[in-house]
Amino acid sequence: MKKIVTFGEIMLRLATPDRLRFGQAGSYIATFGGGEANVAVSLAHYGMQAEYITRLPENDIARSCIGELRRHGVGTSYIVFGGERLGIYFLETGAVARPSKVVYDRAHSSISEIQPGMIDWEEVFTGTDWFHWSGITPAISQSAADVCLEAIRTANRMGVPVSTDLNYRKNLWKYGKSASEVMPALVEGCDLILGNEEDAEKVFGIKPEGFDAAATGGVVEGARFESVCRQLQLRFPRAKKVVITLRGAINADHNTWSGVLWNGKELLKARTYDITDIVDRVGGGDSFMGGLIYGLLSYGEDQKALEFAVAASALKHTIYGDFNQVTVPEVETLMRGDGSGRVVR
C-alpha cells in the first residue's frame, strides 16, 4: 500500500443551507475542509495510506475534526497540538449568475503559529511514497511557509517525490510578503506542479496568450496552455510534470471540466466533462490532485492518470462538502463512459 503525506490547514466549514445568502441564513451546516486534507481523504477512499499533518488546538472542535478525518481512513498520528483556535471559513453557495462567496476567519489559527522543528519530518517521511502541499499553506504566515520549506527539503533529501497545487488565494497573503516572493523557493523542490491559468499568472506572471477565464463560454482549449506548462518547467526544471486544470464557467451551476498534462515531451489532454446542476464545486481542484496522485502511483501511465483525475473531480462536483467520497470503481466506471447515473442495484 502506497503511503502519501499531505501538510496544511484544515478548517471548520460553515455553509449556508439551501443556497441562502449570508444575510438570509438563520443556521449553518458545519463540516470540515481544507486543501491538503481534502487530497488525503480522496486517497484514503482509493485505498491508499494517507497521512495528514497539521497543527490543531487541544479542544473539542479539534477532536471532532480528527474524528472526522479518521472516519474517512486518514491517518492523524503525526498531527501536533498547540495554539488557541481552529480556522473557520464561511461559504455562501451561488446559483446560476450569482457566484459563490467565501469569507475566512482563520487569523491566529494554530497552524499559523507553527514553527520549524515542531514536526519530525524525517520520521514522517520514513516509508513515504509521495508528499503533497499547496500554495495555501505558505500564504497563512511566514512560519507556516518556513515549515513547508523544511518539509520539502527533507522530502528532497530522502528521495520522496513532492507535488504542489499552486492554489493562489489573494485574500490570504496578508503578512507582508507576496506569493511571488515566497513561492519560488518552495516550488523549486517539486517534482509535479498543478495549477490553473490564474495561479500561474498571479504567482509567476505566466499566462496563456489571449485567454480570458471569464469569457470562455464553457469552451477551454487545452492547447493554449502548452506555453504555460513549458514556461513553468523551464523555470522549475526539477518538475517532471506540469498539470493545468481547465474549467469553463458557463454559470455557477454549469461548468465544463478537463485538464492537460505536460511531461516534458508532449501535452496530453483529457476528456472534457459537461457538469450541469453542480452540487458543490469547493474542493474540485483538490479532488483532481488526489486523483492524479492515485493515477500516477497506480497506473504508471500519464494519460490514464490524467483521465482518472478529471473523472474523479467531475464526480466531486456532485458531492456536498469539501471531501470527495468516491471509490476507484466509481471513477473508472465514469472513465469508461458510463455517466448515466442509473441506480446501482
Salt bridges, closest charged atoms under 4 A:
GLU9 OE1 - ARG106 NH2 2.80
ASP60 OD1 - ARG63 NH2 2.77
GLU68 OE2 - ARG71 NH2 3.06
GLU68 OE2 - HIS72 NE2 3.26
GLU92 OE2 - ARG21 NE 3.09
GLU92 OE2 - ARG98 NH1 3.40
ASP105 OD2 - ARG85 NH2 3.18
GLU122 OE2 - ARG157 NH2 2.87
ASP191 OD1 - ARG238 NE 3.27
ASP191 OD1 - LYS240 NZ 2.92
GLU221 OE1 - ARG224 NE 3.86
GLU226 OE2 - ARG230 NE 2.97
ASP253 OD1 - ARG19 NH1 2.32
ASP274 OD1 - HIS254 NE2 2.59
ASP280 OD2 - ARG13 NH2 2.63
ASP302 OD1 - LYS241 NZ 2.87
ASP322 OD1 - ARG13 NH1 2.92
